[in-house]
Amino acid sequence: MQKQFFVILFGLLLPFAGMAQSEQADPPEHRQYATQARLRYLQLTAPDVAETMSAIERFTADFRSAGRIDTITVAVVFHLMPLPDGTPPPTAVDLQAQLDRLNTDFFAPDHPYLAKSYQSPATLVDTLGNITGTEADRQSYRQEADRLERFAERAGRPLIRFCMATTGPDGQPTTGVVQPAGVPRVWRTDDNSIGKSESGGSDAWAPARYCNIWIARLAGDYAGFAQMPGGPPATDGIVIDDRFFGRVVADKTNPYHLGKTLTHLMGSYLNLYELWNEQYPCADDYLEDTPIHNAPNFGLPAYGYQHISTCDGNPVEMLSNLMDNTPDTAQYLFTWGQVMRMQATLAEGGPRGTLRFTPTNCFSDGVIVQEGDDRIAPESDAVHNQAFDLRVFPNPATGRFTLEIWSEREIIADMQVYSAAGALVTQQAISLLQGRTYRDISATNWSPGLYTIRVSAGRNVGTKKALVEKP
């Protein structure tokens, strides 16, 4: 969408979520976000928010014309608020699975649309604008609109990674997880006390250094909200309803079980506007490569590949974009314009630029000892000489996953995958580069279950667990 005007939101707020105190354990039928309502609330109640956001837009425009994209790692803190209905909080495995989802959507290099065959217009249409290619080619597109509307050409890779915080604001080691004691409750979306321990919440860690994420039960059946850059530090961060948080053991009938609700909210946190505007339908999101949406999409159209916007020009809406609201299985795309906005937000001097300087170690260039592999004895030299840091995207996975391997030097390594019963599933040699190497692994014929991936070269060893689910 092209920039037409900067919308300063004044007037009546949309109703907040405090009226219906829903405590049902099952997720609502349709996902609703409260980010836009929160923004209007802050613009009316917090001083200088509109002016600050105008300055952020000027910085973003300058960065998009002359800025440099680089890889950025953000330290995350999870606040696990007591939940009603006796619902248990997410486990450590759930938190890691949700982080893996974020890293898949914001960083993983295996998105098919990043291949040259998708990025080149010549492979999509001829000089007259006619669709070219075989039916087999068409099947490789995840949605037909991505081909016919050439959405696939616009796909970009944000190059943003997320890790649990390993050092707290006091400089002491931490797990990056806070679980305050308290009475289970349902939180209104306009209740700022969720970030205040004296009011029954959980104190935010320094927002300039950490991305704070509160997992709680929200009133009004809202999935969550994020504070866009420019708001007051006291309320900065993301709040997500526990029923929309990604978990390893999830209800597969829930269309939002893949954890992309947090991906969407993280996009807002990094200064992406949602593709629809609740107060001013057809308002602009400051990007040229996203079509104007007149409303959020809750599903895929039953009558064909496209949903036509009622806005000027009647563009086909980008249902695959992660800032729309289609089911998780239909969302997988950030555009290059969106990538540049997020990179501007995290650039030095950007509104969240200080996040890039918080130390983390899950993607560091140092040595990380992987735990949980009983084939490596604690006293083994392999532990002390370990040179491989492994990551798996996505995790859990279905038919395929990508293995990311960090190595101190170029070397030939042996990769072995074991089932939970200890049986060798596959084995192959891998040529590792100095730094990071990526290997695409097919799990199509693997039985569902937990697998151990082991990469070794002499005494240098790295292991990682991967969960494979049914497609």
C-alpha positions as CSV (number, residue, x, y, z in Angstrom):
1,M,0.0,0.0,0.0
2,Q,1.4,3.4,-0.9
3,K,1.7,6.0,1.8
4,Q,-1.2,8.4,1.5
5,F,-1.4,10.1,4.9
6,F,-0.3,9.5,8.4
7,V,-3.5,8.5,10.3
8,I,-3.6,10.1,13.7
9,L,-6.3,8.2,15.6
10,F,-8.6,10.4,17.7
11,G,-12.2,10.0,18.5
12,L,-14.1,7.2,20.1
13,L,-12.2,4.0,21.0
14,L,-13.5,0.7,19.9
15,P,-14.9,-1.2,22.9
16,F,-12.2,-2.8,25.0
17,A,-12.3,-6.4,26.0
18,G,-13.4,-5.9,29.6
19,M,-17.1,-6.6,29.2
20,A,-17.1,-10.3,28.5
21,Q,-15.0,-12.1,31.1
22,S,-14.6,-15.3,29.1
23,E,-12.7,-18.1,30.9
24,Q,-13.3,-20.9,28.4
25,A,-10.4,-23.2,27.9
26,D,-11.0,-23.7,24.2
27,P,-9.8,-21.0,21.8
28,P,-12.5,-18.7,20.2
29,E,-13.7,-19.6,16.7
30,H,-12.1,-16.5,15.2
31,R,-8.9,-14.8,16.1
32,Q,-9.1,-11.2,17.1
33,Y,-6.3,-8.8,17.9
34,A,-6.4,-5.8,20.2
35,T,-3.3,-4.1,18.9
36,Q,-5.1,-1.3,17.0
37,A,-7.4,-0.6,20.0
38,R,-4.3,-0.4,22.3
39,L,-2.7,2.0,19.9
40,R,-5.7,4.3,19.9
41,Y,-5.9,4.1,23.7
42,L,-2.2,5.1,24.0
43,Q,-2.5,7.9,21.5
44,L,-5.4,9.4,23.6
45,T,-3.9,8.8,27.1
46,A,-0.1,8.9,26.7
47,P,1.7,12.1,25.8
48,D,3.6,12.6,22.6
49,V,2.9,9.1,21.2
50,A,1.6,10.5,17.8
51,E,4.5,12.8,17.5
52,T,7.0,10.1,18.4
53,M,5.5,7.7,15.8
54,S,5.7,10.5,13.1
55,A,9.4,10.7,13.8
56,I,9.7,6.9,13.6
57,E,8.1,7.0,10.2
58,R,10.6,9.6,9.0
59,F,13.5,7.4,10.3
60,T,11.9,4.3,8.6
61,A,11.6,6.1,5.3
62,D,15.2,7.2,5.4
63,F,16.4,3.7,6.3
64,R,14.4,2.1,3.4
65,S,16.2,4.4,0.9
66,A,19.7,4.0,2.3
67,G,19.8,1.5,5.2
68,R,21.7,-1.8,5.3
69,I,20.1,-5.1,6.2
70,D,21.9,-7.4,8.7
71,T,21.2,-10.2,11.0
72,I,19.8,-9.2,14.4
73,T,19.2,-11.3,17.5
74,V,16.5,-10.3,20.0
75,A,16.5,-11.5,23.7
76,V,13.0,-12.6,24.8
77,V,11.6,-12.8,28.3
78,F,8.4,-14.9,28.9
79,H,6.1,-14.0,31.8
80,L,3.9,-17.0,32.6
81,M,0.9,-15.5,34.3
82,P,-1.4,-17.8,36.4
83,L,-4.1,-19.2,34.2
84,P,-7.8,-19.8,35.1
85,D,-9.6,-23.2,34.6
86,G,-6.6,-25.0,36.1
87,T,-4.9,-24.6,32.7
88,P,-1.2,-25.4,33.1
89,P,1.3,-22.8,31.8
90,P,3.4,-23.6,28.7
91,T,6.3,-25.9,29.5
92,A,9.9,-25.3,28.7
93,V,9.5,-27.4,25.6
94,D,6.5,-25.3,24.5
95,L,8.4,-22.1,24.9
96,Q,11.2,-23.5,22.8
97,A,8.8,-24.7,20.1
98,Q,7.2,-21.2,20.0
99,L,10.7,-19.7,19.7
100,D,11.4,-22.1,16.9
101,R,8.3,-20.9,15.1
102,L,9.4,-17.3,15.4
103,N,12.8,-18.2,14.1
104,T,11.2,-20.1,11.2
105,D,9.0,-17.2,10.2
106,F,11.6,-14.5,10.7
107,F,14.9,-16.1,9.9
108,A,15.0,-19.6,8.3
109,P,16.4,-19.6,4.8
110,D,14.3,-22.5,3.4
111,H,11.2,-20.5,2.4
112,P,10.5,-21.7,-1.2
113,Y,9.6,-18.2,-2.4
114,L,13.2,-17.0,-1.8
115,A,14.4,-19.2,-4.6
116,K,15.3,-17.3,-7.9
117,S,12.6,-19.2,-9.8
118,Y,10.0,-17.5,-7.7
119,Q,11.7,-14.1,-7.5
120,S,12.1,-13.7,-11.3
121,P,9.0,-12.4,-13.1
122,A,10.0,-14.1,-16.3
123,T,9.2,-17.5,-14.7
124,L,5.7,-16.4,-13.9
125,V,4.4,-14.5,-16.9
126,D,5.3,-13.9,-20.5
127,T,5.8,-10.5,-22.1
128,L,2.1,-10.2,-22.7
129,G,1.2,-10.9,-19.1
130,N,0.0,-14.4,-19.8
131,I,0.5,-17.1,-17.1
132,T,3.2,-19.5,-18.2
133,G,4.5,-22.8,-16.8
134,T,3.1,-26.3,-16.4
135,E,0.5,-27.6,-13.9
136,A,3.3,-29.1,-12.0
137,D,4.9,-25.7,-11.6
138,R,1.7,-24.3,-10.3
139,Q,1.4,-27.0,-7.7
140,S,4.6,-25.8,-6.1
141,Y,3.0,-22.6,-5.0
142,R,1.4,-22.7,-1.6
143,Q,-1.6,-20.7,-2.7
144,E,-2.8,-19.9,-6.2
145,A,-2.9,-16.2,-5.6
146,D,0.9,-16.3,-4.9
147,R,1.4,-17.2,-8.5
148,L,-1.4,-15.4,-10.3
149,E,-1.0,-12.2,-8.4
150,R,2.8,-12.6,-8.3
151,F,2.9,-12.4,-4.5
152,A,5.7,-14.9,-4.5
153,E,8.0,-12.3,-6.1
154,R,7.6,-10.0,-3.1
155,A,8.7,-12.5,-0.4
156,G,11.6,-11.4,1.8
157,R,13.6,-12.8,4.6
158,P,13.6,-10.6,7.8
159,L,17.0,-12.0,9.1
160,I,15.7,-11.6,12.7
161,R,16.4,-14.3,15.3
162,F,14.9,-14.7,18.8
163,C,16.6,-16.2,21.9
164,M,15.7,-16.6,25.5
165,A,17.4,-14.0,27.6
166,T,20.4,-15.5,29.4
167,T,21.4,-12.6,31.5
168,G,18.9,-10.5,33.5
169,P,18.9,-6.7,34.0
170,D,21.0,-7.3,37.1
171,G,23.7,-9.0,35.2
172,Q,22.9,-12.4,36.7
173,P,22.3,-15.6,34.7
174,T,18.7,-16.3,33.9
175,T,16.5,-18.7,32.0
176,G,14.5,-15.9,30.5
177,V,11.3,-17.2,32.1
178,V,9.4,-15.5,34.9
179,Q,6.5,-17.3,36.6
180,P,5.0,-15.0,39.3
181,A,2.8,-16.3,42.0
182,G,-0.7,-15.0,42.2
183,V,-4.4,-15.7,41.8
184,P,-5.4,-16.9,38.3
185,R,-7.3,-14.2,36.5
186,V,-8.5,-12.9,33.2
187,W,-6.9,-9.7,32.0
188,R,-8.6,-6.8,30.2
189,T,-6.8,-5.5,27.1
190,D,-6.8,-2.0,28.6
191,D,-5.4,-3.2,32.0
192,N,-1.8,-1.9,32.2
193,S,-1.2,-3.6,35.5
194,I,-0.1,-6.9,33.8
195,G,3.3,-5.3,33.8
196,K,3.3,-4.3,37.5
197,S,4.0,-6.8,40.2
198,E,2.4,-4.6,42.9
199,S,-0.9,-4.9,41.0
200,G,-0.7,-8.7,40.6
201,G,1.2,-8.6,37.3
202,S,4.8,-9.3,36.4
203,D,7.3,-6.5,36.1
204,A,8.7,-5.9,32.6
205,W,12.4,-6.3,32.2
206,A,14.1,-3.2,30.7
207,P,12.1,-2.8,27.5
208,A,15.0,-1.2,25.7
209,R,17.0,-4.4,26.1
210,Y,14.4,-7.2,26.2
211,C,11.3,-8.1,24.3
212,N,8.8,-8.8,27.1
213,I,6.0,-11.3,26.3
214,W,3.2,-12.0,28.8
215,I,1.3,-15.2,28.4
216,A,-2.1,-14.8,30.1
217,R,-5.8,-15.3,29.6
218,L,-7.4,-12.3,28.0
219,A,-11.0,-11.1,28.3
220,G,-13.3,-10.7,25.4
221,D,-11.7,-13.7,23.6
222,Y,-8.9,-11.6,22.2
223,A,-5.8,-13.4,21.0
224,G,-3.4,-10.7,22.1
225,F,-1.9,-7.3,21.4
226,A,1.5,-5.7,20.9
227,Q,2.7,-2.2,21.6
228,M,4.0,-0.7,18.4
229,P,7.2,1.4,18.7
230,G,6.7,4.8,20.1
231,G,4.6,4.0,23.1
232,P,5.6,4.4,26.8
233,P,8.2,2.0,28.2
234,A,5.9,1.1,31.1
235,T,3.5,-0.8,28.8
236,D,6.0,-1.9,26.1
237,G,5.9,-5.6,25.0
238,I,3.5,-8.2,23.8
239,V,0.5,-9.9,25.6
240,I,-0.8,-13.1,24.1
241,D,-3.7,-15.3,25.2
242,D,-2.5,-18.7,26.3
243,R,-5.0,-20.4,24.0
244,F,-3.2,-19.0,21.0
245,F,0.3,-19.7,22.2
246,G,2.2,-22.4,20.2
247,R,2.5,-25.7,22.1
248,V,4.1,-29.0,21.3
249,V,0.9,-31.0,22.1
250,A,-1.8,-28.9,20.4
251,D,-5.3,-29.4,19.3
252,K,-4.9,-29.9,15.6
253,T,-8.5,-28.9,14.9
254,N,-7.7,-25.4,16.2
255,P,-6.8,-23.3,13.1
256,Y,-4.4,-21.3,15.2
257,H,-2.3,-24.1,16.7
258,L,0.9,-23.5,14.8
259,G,2.1,-20.5,16.9
260,K,1.7,-17.9,14.2
261,T,-0.3,-15.6,16.5
262,L,2.9,-14.6,18.2
263,T,4.6,-14.2,14.8
264,H,1.8,-11.7,13.9
265,L,2.1,-9.9,17.2
266,M,5.9,-9.7,16.9
267,G,5.4,-8.1,13.5
268,S,3.3,-5.4,15.1
269,Y,6.0,-5.0,17.9
270,L,8.5,-4.5,15.1
271,N,6.4,-1.7,13.5
272,L,4.3,-3.6,10.9
273,Y,0.8,-2.4,10.6
274,E,-1.9,-5.0,10.2
275,L,-3.2,-5.2,6.6
276,W,-6.6,-3.8,7.7
277,N,-7.7,-0.8,9.7
278,E,-10.5,-1.1,12.1
279,Q,-11.3,2.6,12.4
280,Y,-10.6,3.7,8.9
281,P,-11.2,0.8,6.4
282,C,-8.8,1.0,3.5
283,A,-6.3,3.1,5.4
284,D,-2.6,2.8,4.5
285,D,0.1,0.6,6.0
286,Y,3.0,2.7,4.5
287,L,4.1,-0.1,2.1
288,E,3.9,-0.4,-1.6
289,D,4.0,-4.1,-1.9
290,T,1.0,-5.1,0.3
291,P,-2.5,-4.8,-1.2
292,I,-5.1,-2.7,0.7
293,H,-7.4,-4.9,2.8
294,N,-10.8,-3.6,3.8
295,A,-11.1,-6.1,6.7
296,P,-9.2,-9.0,8.2
297,N,-9.6,-12.4,6.6
298,F,-10.6,-15.2,8.9
299,G,-10.4,-18.0,6.4
300,L,-9.7,-18.8,2.7
301,P,-12.4,-18.0,0.1
302,A,-14.5,-21.0,-0.8
303,Y,-15.2,-19.7,-4.3
304,G,-11.6,-19.6,-5.6
305,Y,-8.1,-18.5,-5.0
306,Q,-8.8,-14.8,-4.4
307,H,-10.5,-12.4,-2.1
308,I,-11.2,-9.1,-3.7
309,S,-10.9,-6.0,-1.6
310,T,-13.7,-3.4,-1.6
311,C,-11.1,-0.6,-1.5
312,D,-10.1,1.6,-4.4
313,G,-8.9,-0.5,-7.3
314,N,-10.3,-3.7,-5.9
315,P,-7.0,-5.4,-5.4
316,V,-6.7,-9.1,-4.6
317,E,-5.9,-9.4,-0.9
318,M,-2.7,-11.1,0.2
319,L,-4.1,-14.0,2.3
320,S,-0.7,-15.5,2.8
321,N,0.7,-12.5,4.5
322,L,1.5,-13.0,8.2
323,M,0.0,-9.6,9.0
324,D,-3.4,-10.7,7.7
325,N,-5.6,-13.0,9.9
326,T,-6.1,-16.2,7.9
327,P,-5.6,-19.6,9.6
328,D,-2.0,-20.5,10.6
329,T,-1.6,-22.9,7.7
330,A,-2.3,-20.2,5.2
331,Q,0.1,-17.6,6.6
332,Y,3.8,-17.7,5.7
333,L,4.9,-14.6,3.9
334,F,6.5,-11.2,4.8
335,T,7.1,-8.9,1.8
336,W,10.4,-7.0,1.2
337,G,8.7,-3.8,2.2
338,Q,7.8,-5.4,5.6
339,V,11.3,-6.7,6.0
340,M,12.7,-3.2,5.5
341,R,10.3,-1.7,8.1
342,M,11.4,-4.3,10.7
343,Q,15.0,-3.9,9.9
344,A,14.6,-0.1,10.3
345,T,13.0,-0.7,13.7
346,L,16.0,-2.7,14.9
347,A,18.7,-0.6,13.2
348,E,21.2,1.4,15.2
349,G,19.3,4.6,16.0
350,G,16.0,2.9,15.3
351,P,13.1,2.9,17.8
352,R,14.1,-0.6,19.0
353,G,17.7,-0.5,17.9
354,T,19.0,-1.1,21.5
355,L,17.6,-4.6,21.5
356,R,20.3,-5.7,19.1
357,F,23.0,-5.1,21.8
358,T,21.6,-7.5,24.5
359,P,23.9,-10.5,24.8
360,T,22.4,-13.9,24.0
361,N,24.1,-17.3,23.4
362,C,21.7,-19.5,21.5
363,F,23.1,-18.2,18.2
364,S,26.4,-16.9,19.5
365,D,29.8,-17.6,17.9
366,G,30.9,-19.3,21.1
367,V,30.6,-22.9,22.1
368,I,27.3,-24.1,23.4
369,V,27.0,-27.5,25.1
370,Q,23.8,-29.3,23.9
371,E,22.2,-31.3,26.7
372,G,20.0,-34.4,26.6
373,D,22.1,-36.9,24.7
374,D,23.1,-39.8,26.9
375,R,25.6,-41.1,24.3
376,I,28.0,-38.3,25.5
377,A,29.2,-39.0,29.0
378,P,29.6,-35.9,31.2
379,E,33.3,-36.4,31.6
380,S,33.9,-36.9,27.9
381,D,36.4,-34.7,26.1
382,A,33.7,-34.3,23.4
383,V,31.8,-32.0,25.7
384,H,34.7,-29.8,26.4
385,N,35.8,-29.7,22.7
386,Q,32.4,-29.4,21.2
387,A,32.4,-27.1,18.2
388,F,28.8,-27.5,16.8
389,D,25.8,-25.6,17.7
390,L,22.6,-27.0,16.2
391,R,19.2,-25.5,15.5
392,V,16.1,-27.1,13.9
393,F,13.4,-25.2,12.0
394,P,10.5,-25.8,12.3
395,N,10.4,-27.8,15.5
396,P,7.9,-29.6,15.7
397,A,8.1,-30.5,12.0
398,T,6.0,-32.6,9.7
399,G,7.4,-33.6,6.3
400,R,10.6,-31.6,6.2
401,F,12.9,-29.5,8.5
402,T,16.0,-27.5,8.2
403,L,19.1,-28.2,10.3
404,E,21.3,-25.2,11.0
405,I,24.9,-26.1,12.1
406,W,27.5,-23.7,13.4
407,S,31.1,-24.7,13.1
408,E,34.3,-23.1,14.2
409,R,36.0,-24.2,10.9
410,E,35.5,-25.9,7.6
411,I,35.3,-29.6,8.3
412,I,33.7,-32.9,7.1
413,A,31.2,-34.0,9.8
414,D,29.0,-37.1,10.2
415,M,25.3,-36.5,10.8
416,Q,23.3,-39.3,12.5
417,V,19.6,-39.3,13.4
418,Y,18.3,-41.6,16.1
419,S,14.8,-42.5,17.1
420,A,13.6,-42.3,20.7
421,A,14.3,-46.1,20.9
422,G,17.9,-45.5,19.9
423,A,17.6,-46.9,16.4
424,L,19.7,-45.2,13.6
425,V,17.2,-43.6,11.2
426,T,19.6,-41.9,8.8
427,Q,23.3,-41.1,8.5
428,Q,25.2,-38.9,6.0
429,A,28.4,-36.9,5.7
430,I,28.1,-33.1,5.6
431,S,30.7,-30.6,4.4
432,L,30.5,-27.8,7.0
433,L,31.5,-24.2,6.3
434,Q,33.2,-21.9,8.9
435,G,30.2,-20.3,10.5
436,R,26.7,-21.6,9.6
437,T,25.7,-24.4,7.3
438,Y,22.1,-25.4,6.4
439,R,20.9,-28.8,5.5
440,D,17.3,-29.6,4.4
441,I,16.2,-33.0,5.8
442,S,13.2,-35.0,4.6
443,A,11.2,-36.7,7.4
444,T,8.4,-37.8,5.2
445,N,8.9,-41.5,5.9
446,W,9.7,-41.1,9.6
447,S,7.2,-42.2,12.2
448,P,5.9,-39.5,14.5
449,G,8.0,-39.1,17.6
450,L,11.1,-37.5,19.2
451,Y,14.4,-37.9,17.4
452,T,18.0,-37.0,18.3
453,I,20.2,-35.4,15.7
454,R,23.9,-35.8,16.3
455,V,26.6,-34.1,14.3
456,S,30.2,-35.2,15.1
457,A,33.8,-34.9,13.8
458,G,36.3,-36.6,16.0
459,R,35.8,-35.2,19.5
460,N,33.6,-32.3,18.3
461,V,30.0,-33.1,18.9
462,G,26.6,-31.4,18.8
463,T,23.1,-32.8,19.5
464,K,19.6,-31.5,19.1
465,K,16.1,-33.0,19.7
466,A,13.5,-32.8,16.9
467,L,9.8,-33.6,17.2
468,V,8.2,-35.1,14.1
469,E,4.4,-35.0,13.8
470,K,1.9,-36.4,11.4
471,P,1.2,-34.1,8.4
